[in-house]
């Protein structure tokens, strides 16, 4: 049996078949109500998971873009702009960045 996991209906039919097989003994006692509630909760869980993953991936992309811009600026011997800090929330003061929180790689870049 080949399942097309890229197709939502195919995935849902696959899960429904598996759940029917797993719940065949319970189904006589609790009926369709249990299966329906389980499917609803699974769908809600998957929707929440997909939303969280999309948010995380968006944050990773933004962070990667900022890092790439900073690296590009450093390679061009330009000072990174104030808004391009690595974590976006910390601004550099006049005394310079706090080197105790920098990784070795960041320290080497700072030395250039």
PDB file as gemmi writes it, atoms N, CA and C in Angstrom:
CRYST1    1.000    1.000    1.000  90.00  90.00  90.00 P 1                      
ATOM      1  N   UNK A   1       0.848  -1.177   0.000  1.00  0.00           N  
ATOM      2  CA  UNK A   1       0.000   0.000   0.000  1.00  0.00           C  
ATOM      3  C   UNK A   1       0.898   1.245   0.000  1.00  0.00           C  
ATOM      4  N   UNK A   2       0.786   2.052  -1.037  1.00  0.00           N  
ATOM      5  CA  UNK A   2       1.614   3.252  -1.096  1.00  0.00           C  
ATOM      6  C   UNK A   2       0.771   4.445  -0.657  1.00  0.00           C  
ATOM      7  N   UNK A   3       1.381   5.253   0.193  1.00  0.00           N  
ATOM      8  CA  UNK A   3       0.711   6.428   0.745  1.00  0.00           C  
ATOM      9  C   UNK A   3       1.419   7.670   0.218  1.00  0.00           C  
ATOM     10  N   UNK A   4       0.642   8.615  -0.259  1.00  0.00           N  
ATOM     11  CA  UNK A   4       1.187   9.899  -0.693  1.00  0.00           C  
ATOM     12  C   UNK A   4       1.104  10.858   0.492  1.00  0.00           C  
ATOM     13  N   UNK A   5       2.222  10.999   1.233  1.00  0.00           N  
ATOM     14  CA  UNK A   5       2.218  11.826   2.427  1.00  0.00           C  
ATOM     15  C   UNK A   5       2.212  13.313   2.108  1.00  0.00           C  
ATOM     16  N   UNK A   6       2.343  13.683   0.845  1.00  0.00           N  
ATOM     17  CA  UNK A   6       2.257  15.085   0.457  1.00  0.00           C  
ATOM     18  C   UNK A   6       0.805  15.534   0.302  1.00  0.00           C  
ATOM     19  N   UNK A   7      -0.094  14.586   0.211  1.00  0.00           N  
ATOM     20  CA  UNK A   7      -1.515  14.872   0.017  1.00  0.00           C  
ATOM     21  C   UNK A   7      -2.231  14.779   1.358  1.00  0.00           C  
ATOM     22  N   UNK A   8      -2.950  15.833   1.757  1.00  0.00           N  
ATOM     23  CA  UNK A   8      -3.610  15.883   3.065  1.00  0.00           C  
ATOM     24  C   UNK A   8      -4.668  14.791   3.192  1.00  0.00           C  
ATOM     25  N   UNK A   9      -5.485  14.582   2.163  1.00  0.00           N  
ATOM     26  CA  UNK A   9      -6.535  13.570   2.235  1.00  0.00           C  
ATOM     27  C   UNK A   9      -5.942  12.170   2.355  1.00  0.00           C  
ATOM     28  N   UNK A  10      -4.856  11.926   1.651  1.00  0.00           N  
ATOM     29  CA  UNK A  10      -4.193  10.628   1.724  1.00  0.00           C  
ATOM     30  C   UNK A  10      -3.651  10.367   3.121  1.00  0.00           C  
ATOM     31  N   UNK A  11      -3.033  11.386   3.716  1.00  0.00           N  
ATOM     32  CA  UNK A  11      -2.516  11.246   5.081  1.00  0.00           C  
ATOM     33  C   UNK A  11      -3.641  10.987   6.065  1.00  0.00           C  
ATOM     34  N   UNK A  12      -4.741  11.722   5.916  1.00  0.00           N  
ATOM     35  CA  UNK A  12      -5.857  11.567   6.841  1.00  0.00           C  
ATOM     36  C   UNK A  12      -6.493  10.187   6.698  1.00  0.00           C  
ATOM     37  N   UNK A  13      -6.640   9.704   5.472  1.00  0.00           N  
ATOM     38  CA  UNK A  13      -7.194   8.362   5.271  1.00  0.00           C  
ATOM     39  C   UNK A  13      -6.279   7.298   5.874  1.00  0.00           C  
ATOM     40  N   UNK A  14      -4.973   7.473   5.719  1.00  0.00           N  
ATOM     41  CA  UNK A  14      -4.004   6.537   6.290  1.00  0.00           C  
ATOM     42  C   UNK A  14      -4.136   6.495   7.814  1.00  0.00           C  
ATOM     43  N   UNK A  15      -4.192   7.674   8.426  1.00  0.00           N  
ATOM     44  CA  UNK A  15      -4.329   7.729   9.882  1.00  0.00           C  
ATOM     45  C   UNK A  15      -5.649   7.144  10.349  1.00  0.00           C  
ATOM     46  N   UNK A  16      -6.720   7.426   9.630  1.00  0.00           N  
ATOM     47  CA  UNK A  16      -8.021   6.865   9.996  1.00  0.00           C  
ATOM     48  C   UNK A  16      -8.007   5.340   9.933  1.00  0.00           C  
ATOM     49  N   UNK A  17      -7.377   4.765   8.898  1.00  0.00           N  
ATOM     50  CA  UNK A  17      -7.276   3.308   8.794  1.00  0.00           C  
ATOM     51  C   UNK A  17      -6.501   2.728   9.963  1.00  0.00           C  
ATOM     52  N   UNK A  18      -5.358   3.338  10.282  1.00  0.00           N  
ATOM     53  CA  UNK A  18      -4.531   2.851  11.389  1.00  0.00           C  
ATOM     54  C   UNK A  18      -5.275   2.966  12.718  1.00  0.00           C  
ATOM     55  N   UNK A  19      -5.959   4.087  12.919  1.00  0.00           N  
ATOM     56  CA  UNK A  19      -6.700   4.258  14.166  1.00  0.00           C  
ATOM     57  C   UNK A  19      -7.856   3.269  14.260  1.00  0.00           C  
ATOM     58  N   UNK A  20      -8.509   3.010  13.143  1.00  0.00           N  
ATOM     59  CA  UNK A  20      -9.584   2.014  13.153  1.00  0.00           C  
ATOM     60  C   UNK A  20      -9.050   0.651  13.565  1.00  0.00           C  
ATOM     61  N   UNK A  21      -7.873   0.281  13.044  1.00  0.00           N  
ATOM     62  CA  UNK A  21      -7.270  -1.005  13.401  1.00  0.00           C  
ATOM     63  C   UNK A  21      -6.897  -1.046  14.878  1.00  0.00           C  
ATOM     64  N   UNK A  22      -6.308   0.035  15.373  1.00  0.00           N  
ATOM     65  CA  UNK A  22      -5.871   0.073  16.766  1.00  0.00           C  
ATOM     66  C   UNK A  22      -7.041   0.101  17.748  1.00  0.00           C  
ATOM     67  N   UNK A  23      -8.112   0.751  17.361  1.00  0.00           N  
ATOM     68  CA  UNK A  23      -9.241   0.926  18.272  1.00  0.00           C  
ATOM     69  C   UNK A  23     -10.376  -0.067  18.045  1.00  0.00           C  
ATOM     70  N   UNK A  24     -10.130  -1.119  17.280  1.00  0.00           N  
ATOM     71  CA  UNK A  24     -11.218  -2.055  16.990  1.00  0.00           C  
ATOM     72  C   UNK A  24     -11.764  -2.694  18.260  1.00  0.00           C  
ATOM     73  N   UNK A  25     -10.909  -3.012  19.226  1.00  0.00           N  
ATOM     74  CA  UNK A  25     -11.375  -3.586  20.485  1.00  0.00           C  
ATOM     75  C   UNK A  25     -12.084  -2.568  21.351  1.00  0.00           C  
ATOM     76  N   UNK A  26     -11.598  -1.349  21.363  1.00  0.00           N  
ATOM     77  CA  UNK A  26     -12.194  -0.297  22.185  1.00  0.00           C  
ATOM     78  C   UNK A  26     -13.476   0.216  21.543  1.00  0.00           C  
ATOM     79  N   UNK A  27     -13.527   0.149  20.239  1.00  0.00           N  
ATOM     80  CA  UNK A  27     -14.654   0.717  19.499  1.00  0.00           C  
ATOM     81  C   UNK A  27     -15.983   0.106  19.941  1.00  0.00           C  
ATOM     82  N   UNK A  28     -15.980  -1.178  20.291  1.00  0.00           N  
ATOM     83  CA  UNK A  28     -17.214  -1.809  20.747  1.00  0.00           C  
ATOM     84  C   UNK A  28     -17.697  -1.232  22.064  1.00  0.00           C  
ATOM     85  N   UNK A  29     -16.771  -0.828  22.927  1.00  0.00           N  
ATOM     86  CA  UNK A  29     -17.144  -0.296  24.235  1.00  0.00           C  
ATOM     87  C   UNK A  29     -17.496   1.189  24.189  1.00  0.00           C  
ATOM     88  N   UNK A  30     -16.699   1.946  23.459  1.00  0.00           N  
ATOM     89  CA  UNK A  30     -16.871   3.399  23.486  1.00  0.00           C  
ATOM     90  C   UNK A  30     -17.495   3.970  22.222  1.00  0.00           C  
ATOM     91  N   UNK A  31     -17.397   3.257  21.136  1.00  0.00           N  
ATOM     92  CA  UNK A  31     -18.042   3.684  19.914  1.00  0.00           C  
ATOM     93  C   UNK A  31     -17.292   4.744  19.135  1.00  0.00           C  
ATOM     94  N   UNK A  32     -17.982   5.318  18.185  1.00  0.00           N  
ATOM     95  CA  UNK A  32     -17.418   6.283  17.256  1.00  0.00           C  
ATOM     96  C   UNK A  32     -17.053   7.603  17.933  1.00  0.00           C  
ATOM     97  N   UNK A  33     -17.692   7.894  19.054  1.00  0.00           N  
ATOM     98  CA  UNK A  33     -17.443   9.166  19.739  1.00  0.00           C  
ATOM     99  C   UNK A  33     -15.976   9.285  20.144  1.00  0.00           C  
ATOM    100  N   UNK A  34     -15.391   8.211  20.666  1.00  0.00           N  
ATOM    101  CA  UNK A  34     -13.984   8.233  21.065  1.00  0.00           C  
ATOM    102  C   UNK A  34     -13.085   8.472  19.864  1.00  0.00           C  
ATOM    103  N   UNK A  35     -13.348   7.776  18.782  1.00  0.00           N  
ATOM    104  CA  UNK A  35     -12.533   7.935  17.576  1.00  0.00           C  
ATOM    105  C   UNK A  35     -12.637   9.355  17.024  1.00  0.00           C  
ATOM    106  N   UNK A  36     -13.848   9.896  16.991  1.00  0.00           N  
ATOM    107  CA  UNK A  36     -14.039  11.264  16.490  1.00  0.00           C  
ATOM    108  C   UNK A  36     -13.290  12.276  17.345  1.00  0.00           C  
ATOM    109  N   UNK A  37     -13.366  12.139  18.669  1.00  0.00           N  
ATOM    110  CA  UNK A  37     -12.663  13.051  19.563  1.00  0.00           C  
ATOM    111  C   UNK A  37     -11.156  12.925  19.382  1.00  0.00           C  
ATOM    112  N   UNK A  38     -10.668  11.705  19.210  1.00  0.00           N  
ATOM    113  CA  UNK A  38      -9.240  11.494  19.011  1.00  0.00           C  
ATOM    114  C   UNK A  38      -8.762  12.138  17.712  1.00  0.00           C  
ATOM    115  N   UNK A  39      -9.518  11.995  16.655  1.00  0.00           N  
ATOM    116  CA  UNK A  39      -9.149  12.603  15.373  1.00  0.00           C  
ATOM    117  C   UNK A  39      -9.151  14.126  15.496  1.00  0.00           C  
ATOM    118  N   UNK A  40     -10.135  14.694  16.182  1.00  0.00           N  
ATOM    119  CA  UNK A  40     -10.194  16.147  16.363  1.00  0.00           C  
ATOM    120  C   UNK A  40      -8.971  16.637  17.136  1.00  0.00           C  
ATOM    121  N   UNK A  41      -8.611  15.921  18.195  1.00  0.00           N  
ATOM    122  CA  UNK A  41      -7.450  16.337  18.999  1.00  0.00           C  
ATOM    123  C   UNK A  41      -6.151  16.181  18.216  1.00  0.00           C  
ATOM    124  N   UNK A  42      -6.034  15.124  17.438  1.00  0.00           N  
ATOM    125  CA  UNK A  42      -4.843  14.951  16.604  1.00  0.00           C  
ATOM    126  C   UNK A  42      -4.720  16.074  15.580  1.00  0.00           C  
ATOM    127  N   UNK A  43      -5.827  16.434  14.947  1.00  0.00           N  
ATOM    128  CA  UNK A  43      -5.798  17.517  13.967  1.00  0.00           C  
ATOM    129  C   UNK A  43      -5.406  18.837  14.618  1.00  0.00           C  
ATOM    130  N   UNK A  44      -5.934  19.106  15.809  1.00  0.00           N  
ATOM    131  CA  UNK A  44      -5.600  20.332  16.525  1.00  0.00           C  
ATOM    132  C   UNK A  44      -4.118  20.341  16.918  1.00  0.00           C  
ATOM    133  N   UNK A  45      -3.624  19.190  17.375  1.00  0.00           N  
ATOM    134  CA  UNK A  45      -2.220  19.081  17.761  1.00  0.00           C  
ATOM    135  C   UNK A  45      -1.310  19.305  16.565  1.00  0.00           C  
ATOM    136  N   UNK A  46      -1.642  18.699  15.443  1.00  0.00           N  
ATOM    137  CA  UNK A  46      -0.832  18.863  14.239  1.00  0.00           C  
ATOM    138  C   UNK A  46      -0.880  20.293  13.725  1.00  0.00           C  
ATOM    139  N   UNK A  47      -2.030  20.933  13.791  1.00  0.00           N  
ATOM    140  CA  UNK A  47      -2.134  22.324  13.349  1.00  0.00           C  
ATOM    141  C   UNK A  47      -1.277  23.229  14.232  1.00  0.00           C  
ATOM    142  N   UNK A  48      -1.327  23.008  15.556  1.00  0.00           N  
ATOM    143  CA  UNK A  48      -0.490  23.794  16.473  1.00  0.00           C  
ATOM    144  C   UNK A  48       0.985  23.562  16.194  1.00  0.00           C  
ATOM    145  N   UNK A  49       1.360  22.309  15.975  1.00  0.00           N  
ATOM    146  CA  UNK A  49       2.754  21.973  15.692  1.00  0.00           C  
ATOM    147  C   UNK A  49       3.224  22.670  14.414  1.00  0.00           C  
ATOM    148  N   UNK A  50       2.415  22.590  13.355  1.00  0.00           N  
ATOM    149  CA  UNK A  50       2.781  23.229  12.091  1.00  0.00           C  
ATOM    150  C   UNK A  50       2.933  24.738  12.254  1.00  0.00           C  
ATOM    151  N   UNK A  51       2.057  25.357  13.025  1.00  0.00           N  
ATOM    152  CA  UNK A  51       2.132  26.796  13.258  1.00  0.00           C  
ATOM    153  C   UNK A  51       3.415  27.158  14.011  1.00  0.00           C  
ATOM    154  N   UNK A  52       3.757  26.369  15.028  1.00  0.00           N  
ATOM    155  CA  UNK A  52       4.971  26.634  15.790  1.00  0.00           C  
ATOM    156  C   UNK A  52       6.216  26.443  14.935  1.00  0.00           C  
ATOM    157  N   UNK A  53       6.235  25.398  14.111  1.00  0.00           N  
ATOM    158  CA  UNK A  53       7.400  25.148  13.251  1.00  0.00           C  
ATOM    159  C   UNK A  53       7.555  26.271  12.234  1.00  0.00           C  
ATOM    160  N   UNK A  54       6.460  26.742  11.671  1.00  0.00           N  
ATOM    161  CA  UNK A  54       6.551  27.852  10.718  1.00  0.00           C  
ATOM    162  C   UNK A  54       7.089  29.108  11.384  1.00  0.00           C  
ATOM    163  N   UNK A  55       6.668  29.372  12.615  1.00  0.00           N  
ATOM    164  CA  UNK A  55       7.182  30.525  13.351  1.00  0.00           C  
ATOM    165  C   UNK A  55       8.669  30.396  13.627  1.00  0.00           C  
ATOM    166  N   UNK A  56       9.086  29.215  14.055  1.00  0.00           N  
ATOM    167  CA  UNK A  56      10.499  28.975  14.345  1.00  0.00           C  
ATOM    168  C   UNK A  56      11.332  29.111  13.079  1.00  0.00           C  
ATOM    169  N   UNK A  57      10.857  28.548  11.982  1.00  0.00           N  
ATOM    170  CA  UNK A  57      11.600  28.640  10.727  1.00  0.00           C  
ATOM    171  C   UNK A  57      11.712  30.093  10.263  1.00  0.00           C  
ATOM    172  N   UNK A  58      10.670  30.881  10.455  1.00  0.00           N  
ATOM    173  CA  UNK A  58      10.724  32.298  10.108  1.00  0.00           C  
ATOM    174  C   UNK A  58      11.756  33.042  10.942  1.00  0.00           C  
ATOM    175  N   UNK A  59      11.786  32.725  12.250  1.00  0.00           N  
ATOM    176  CA  UNK A  59      12.766  33.360  13.133  1.00  0.00           C  
ATOM    177  C   UNK A  59      14.186  32.951  12.741  1.00  0.00           C  
ATOM    178  N   UNK A  60      14.384  31.673  12.398  1.00  0.00           N  
ATOM    179  CA  UNK A  60      15.705  31.206  11.979  1.00  0.00           C  
ATOM    180  C   UNK A  60      16.156  31.898  10.699  1.00  0.00           C  
ATOM    181  N   UNK A  61      15.231  32.084   9.763  1.00  0.00           N  
ATOM    182  CA  UNK A  61      15.573  32.750   8.514  1.00  0.00           C  
ATOM    183  C   UNK A  61      15.967  34.198   8.768  1.00  0.00           C  
ATOM    184  N   UNK A  62      15.199  34.896   9.618  1.00  0.00           N  
ATOM    185  CA  UNK A  62      15.523  36.283   9.940  1.00  0.00           C  
ATOM    186  C   UNK A  62      16.892  36.383  10.615  1.00  0.00           C  
ATOM    187  N   UNK A  63      17.144  35.485  11.556  1.00  0.00           N  
ATOM    188  CA  UNK A  63      18.423  35.476  12.264  1.00  0.00           C  
ATOM    189  C   UNK A  63      19.573  35.193  11.302  1.00  0.00           C  
ATOM    190  N   UNK A  64      19.374  34.244  10.400  1.00  0.00           N  
ATOM    191  CA  UNK A  64      20.399  33.904   9.418  1.00  0.00           C  
ATOM    192  C   UNK A  64      20.674  35.087   8.486  1.00  0.00           C  
ATOM    193  N   UNK A  65      19.621  35.769   8.071  1.00  0.00           N  
ATOM    194  CA  UNK A  65      19.798  36.938   7.208  1.00  0.00           C  
ATOM    195  C   UNK A  65      20.587  38.030   7.921  1.00  0.00           C  
ATOM    196  N   UNK A  66      20.292  38.264   9.208  1.00  0.00           N  
ATOM    197  CA  UNK A  66      21.044  39.271   9.973  1.00  0.00           C  
ATOM    198  C   UNK A  66      22.505  38.870  10.100  1.00  0.00           C  
ATOM    199  N   UNK A  67      22.766  37.612  10.408  1.00  0.00           N  
ATOM    200  CA  UNK A  67      24.148  37.144  10.542  1.00  0.00           C  
ATOM    201  C   UNK A  67      24.902  37.278   9.223  1.00  0.00           C  
ATOM    202  N   UNK A  68      24.249  36.889   8.133  1.00  0.00           N  
ATOM    203  CA  UNK A  68      24.892  37.007   6.822  1.00  0.00           C  
ATOM    204  C   UNK A  68      25.231  38.457   6.500  1.00  0.00           C  
ATOM    205  N   UNK A  69      24.347  39.377   6.851  1.00  0.00           N  
ATOM    206  CA  UNK A  69      24.607  40.796   6.602  1.00  0.00           C  
ATOM    207  C   UNK A  69      25.779  41.280   7.441  1.00  0.00           C  
ATOM    208  N   UNK A  70      25.848  40.853   8.687  1.00  0.00           N  
ATOM    209  CA  UNK A  70      26.950  41.260   9.566  1.00  0.00           C  
ATOM    210  C   UNK A  70      28.268  40.702   9.045  1.00  0.00           C  
ATOM    211  N   UNK A  71      28.277  39.445   8.652  1.00  0.00           N  
ATOM    212  CA  UNK A  71      29.496  38.838   8.107  1.00  0.00           C  
ATOM    213  C   UNK A  71      29.925  39.559   6.841  1.00  0.00           C  
ATOM    214  N   UNK A  72      28.955  39.859   5.977  1.00  0.00           N  
ATOM    215  CA  UNK A  72      29.267  40.592   4.750  1.00  0.00           C  
ATOM    216  C   UNK A  72      29.868  41.957   5.078  1.00  0.00           C  
ATOM    217  N   UNK A  73      29.279  42.654   6.049  1.00  0.00           N  
ATOM    218  CA  UNK A  73      29.799  43.966   6.442  1.00  0.00           C  
ATOM    219  C   UNK A  73      31.212  43.845   7.003  1.00  0.00           C  
ATOM    220  N   UNK A  74      31.457  42.810   7.807  1.00  0.00           N  
ATOM    221  CA  UNK A  74      32.793  42.618   8.374  1.00  0.00           C  
ATOM    222  C   UNK A  74      33.814  42.296   7.288  1.00  0.00           C  
ATOM    223  N   UNK A  75      33.418  41.526   6.290  1.00  0.00           N  
ATOM    224  CA  UNK A  75      34.335  41.202   5.197  1.00  0.00           C  
ATOM    225  C   UNK A  75      34.635  42.429   4.352  1.00  0.00           C  
ATOM    226  N   UNK A  76      33.712  43.347   4.301  1.00  0.00           N  
ATOM    227  CA  UNK A  76      33.906  44.586   3.547  1.00  0.00           C  
ATOM    228  C   UNK A  76      34.578  45.653   4.407  1.00  0.00           C  
ATOM    229  N   UNK A  77      35.018  45.283   5.609  1.00  0.00           N  
ATOM    230  CA  UNK A  77      35.653  46.195   6.561  1.00  0.00           C  
ATOM    231  C   UNK A  77      34.759  47.366   6.931  1.00  0.00           C  
ATOM    232  N   UNK A  78      33.475  47.104   6.965  1.00  0.00           N  
ATOM    233  CA  UNK A  78      32.533  48.118   7.415  1.00  0.00           C  
ATOM    234  C   UNK A  78      32.070  47.745   8.810  1.00  0.00           C  
ATOM    235  N   UNK A  79      31.704  48.730   9.576  1.00  0.00           N  
ATOM    236  CA  UNK A  79      31.159  48.516  10.913  1.00  0.00           C  
ATOM    237  C   UNK A  79      29.686  48.139  10.752  1.00  0.00           C  
ATOM    238  N   UNK A  80      29.213  47.045  11.386  1.00  0.00           N  
ATOM    239  CA  UNK A  80      27.791  46.698  11.263  1.00  0.00           C  
ATOM    240  C   UNK A  80      26.924  47.808  11.852  1.00  0.00           C  
ATOM    241  N   UNK A  81      25.773  48.000  11.248  1.00  0.00           N  
ATOM    242  CA  UNK A  81      24.886  49.058  11.721  1.00  0.00           C  
ATOM    243  C   UNK A  81      24.281  48.684  13.063  1.00  0.00           C  
ATOM    244  N   UNK A  82      23.757  49.662  13.760  1.00  0.00           N  
ATOM    245  CA  UNK A  82      23.209  49.473  15.108  1.00  0.00           C  
ATOM    246  C   UNK A  82      22.072  48.457  15.096  1.00  0.00           C  
ATOM    247  N   UNK A  83      21.225  48.437  14.088  1.00  0.00           N  
ATOM    248  CA  UNK A  83      20.085  47.529  14.029  1.00  0.00           C  
ATOM    249  C   UNK A  83      20.450  46.124  13.616  1.00  0.00           C  
ATOM    250  N   UNK A  84      21.705  45.870  13.236  1.00  0.00           N  
ATOM    251  CA  UNK A  84      22.108  44.561  12.763  1.00  0.00           C  
ATOM    252  C   UNK A  84      22.795  43.711  13.817  1.00  0.00           C  
ATOM    253  N   UNK A  85      22.525  43.965  15.104  1.00  0.00           N  
ATOM    254  CA  UNK A  85      23.168  43.150  16.128  1.00  0.00           C  
ATOM    255  C   UNK A  85      22.682  41.715  16.017  1.00  0.00           C  
ATOM    256  N   UNK A  86      23.481  40.776  16.480  1.00  0.00           N  
ATOM    257  CA  UNK A  86      23.166  39.362  16.286  1.00  0.00           C  
ATOM    258  C   UNK A  86      21.868  38.942  16.932  1.00  0.00           C  
ATOM    259  N   UNK A  87      21.570  39.418  18.134  1.00  0.00           N  
ATOM    260  CA  UNK A  87      20.315  38.993  18.711  1.00  0.00           C  
ATOM    261  C   UNK A  87      19.268  40.093  18.700  1.00  0.00           C  
ATOM    262  N   UNK A  88      19.540  41.208  18.085  1.00  0.00           N  
ATOM    263  CA  UNK A  88      18.537  42.200  17.818  1.00  0.00           C  
ATOM    264  C   UNK A  88      18.103  43.016  19.023  1.00  0.00           C  
ATOM    265  N   UNK A  89      18.269  42.511  20.240  1.00  0.00           N  
ATOM    266  CA  UNK A  89      17.805  43.203  21.418  1.00  0.00           C  
ATOM    267  C   UNK A  89      18.906  43.987  22.104  1.00  0.00           C  
ATOM    268  N   UNK A  90      20.162  43.593  21.925  1.00  0.00           N  
ATOM    269  CA  UNK A  90      21.262  44.254  22.610  1.00  0.00           C  
ATOM    270  C   UNK A  90      21.909  45.260  21.668  1.00  0.00           C  
ATOM    271  N   UNK A  91      22.105  46.483  22.174  1.00  0.00           N  
ATOM    272  CA  UNK A  91      22.794  47.499  21.388  1.00  0.00           C  
ATOM    273  C   UNK A  91      24.199  47.627  21.935  1.00  0.00           C  
ATOM    274  N   UNK A  92      25.172  47.891  21.061  1.00  0.00           N  
ATOM    275  CA  UNK A  92      26.546  48.064  21.489  1.00  0.00           C  
ATOM    276  C   UNK A  92      26.683  49.426  22.150  1.00  0.00           C  
ATOM    277  N   UNK A  93      27.335  49.465  23.330  1.00  0.00           N  
ATOM    278  CA  UNK A  93      27.591  50.741  23.959  1.00  0.00           C  
ATOM    279  C   UNK A  93      28.949  51.261  23.499  1.00  0.00           C  
ATOM    280  N   UNK A  94      29.349  52.468  23.965  1.00  0.00           N  
ATOM    281  CA  UNK A  94      30.591  53.084  23.521  1.00  0.00           C  
ATOM    282  C   UNK A  94      31.818  52.301  23.958  1.00  0.00           C  
ATOM    283  N   UNK A  95      31.719  51.530  25.039  1.00  0.00           N  
ATOM    284  CA  UNK A  95      32.853  50.768  25.551  1.00  0.00           C  
ATOM    285  C   UNK A  95      33.098  49.507  24.733  1.00  0.00           C  
ATOM    286  N   UNK A  96      32.199  49.153  23.844  1.00  0.00           N  
ATOM    287  CA  UNK A  96      32.355  47.961  23.021  1.00  0.00           C  
ATOM    288  C   UNK A  96      31.483  46.825  23.544  1.00  0.00           C  
ATOM    289  N   UNK A  97      31.401  45.729  22.793  1.00  0.00           N  
ATOM    290  CA  UNK A  97      30.551  44.610  23.201  1.00  0.00           C  
ATOM    291  C   UNK A  97      31.161  43.879  24.392  1.00  0.00           C  
ATOM    292  N   UNK A  98      30.315  43.181  25.115  1.00  0.00           N  
ATOM    293  CA  UNK A  98      30.748  42.396  26.264  1.00  0.00           C  
ATOM    294  C   UNK A  98      31.380  41.113  25.751  1.00  0.00           C  
ATOM    295  N   UNK A  99      32.714  41.011  25.867  1.00  0.00           N  
ATOM    296  CA  UNK A  99      33.423  39.862  25.303  1.00  0.00           C  
ATOM    297  C   UNK A  99      33.241  38.605  26.116  1.00  0.00           C  
ATOM    298  N   UNK A 100      32.728  38.696  27.348  1.00  0.00           N  
ATOM    299  CA  UNK A 100      32.530  37.492  28.152  1.00  0.00           C  
ATOM    300  C   UNK A 100      31.414  36.623  27.589  1.00  0.00           C  
ATOM    301  N   UNK A 101      30.495  37.209  26.848  1.00  0.00           N  
ATOM    302  CA  UNK A 101      29.393  36.462  26.283  1.00  0.00           C  
ATOM    303  C   UNK A 101      29.609  36.095  24.819  1.00  0.00           C  
ATOM    304  N   UNK A 102      30.761  36.417  24.263  1.00  0.00           N  
ATOM    305  CA  UNK A 102      31.040  36.138  22.861  1.00  0.00           C  
ATOM    306  C   UNK A 102      31.654  34.756  22.704  1.00  0.00           C  
ATOM    307  N   UNK A 103      31.332  34.103  21.608  1.00  0.00           N  
ATOM    308  CA  UNK A 103      31.980  32.840  21.301  1.00  0.00           C  
ATOM    309  C   UNK A 103      33.378  33.124  20.743  1.00  0.00           C  
ATOM    310  N   UNK A 104      34.173  32.072  20.626  1.00  0.00           N  
ATOM    311  CA  UNK A 104      35.520  32.235  20.074  1.00  0.00           C  
ATOM    312  C   UNK A 104      35.469  32.815  18.667  1.00  0.00           C  
ATOM    313  N   UNK A 105      34.527  32.339  17.877  1.00  0.00           N  
ATOM    314  CA  UNK A 105      34.376  32.795  16.497  1.00  0.00           C  
ATOM    315  C   UNK A 105      34.045  34.285  16.468  1.00  0.00           C  
ATOM    316  N   UNK A 106      33.146  34.718  17.352  1.00  0.00           N  
ATOM    317  CA  UNK A 106      32.776  36.128  17.403  1.00  0.00           C  
ATOM    318  C   UNK A 106      33.963  36.985  17.862  1.00  0.00           C  
ATOM    319  N   UNK A 107      34.765  36.453  18.795  1.00  0.00           N  
ATOM    320  CA  UNK A 107      35.940  37.189  19.252  1.00  0.00           C  
ATOM    321  C   UNK A 107      36.938  37.378  18.129  1.00  0.00           C  
ATOM    322  N   UNK A 108      37.132  36.332  17.309  1.00  0.00           N  
ATOM    323  CA  UNK A 108      38.053  36.458  16.177  1.00  0.00           C  
ATOM    324  C   UNK A 108      37.552  37.477  15.179  1.00  0.00           C  
ATOM    325  N   UNK A 109      36.234  37.485  14.933  1.00  0.00           N  
ATOM    326  CA  UNK A 109      35.666  38.472  14.011  1.00  0.00           C  
ATOM    327  C   UNK A 109      35.806  39.888  14.574  1.00  0.00           C  
ATOM    328  N   UNK A 110      35.648  40.030  15.879  1.00  0.00           N  
ATOM    329  CA  UNK A 110      35.778  41.339  16.513  1.00  0.00           C  
ATOM    330  C   UNK A 110      37.200  41.869  16.383  1.00  0.00           C  
ATOM    331  N   UNK A 111      38.197  40.959  16.362  1.00  0.00           N  
ATOM    332  CA  UNK A 111      39.594  41.365  16.249  1.00  0.00           C  
ATOM    333  C   UNK A 111      39.957  41.887  14.886  1.00  0.00           C  
ATOM    334  N   UNK A 112      39.165  41.608  13.860  1.00  0.00           N  
ATOM    335  CA  UNK A 112      39.475  42.060  12.496  1.00  0.00           C  
ATOM    336  C   UNK A 112      39.245  43.523  12.300  1.00  0.00           C  
TER     337      UNK A 112                                                      
END                                                                             
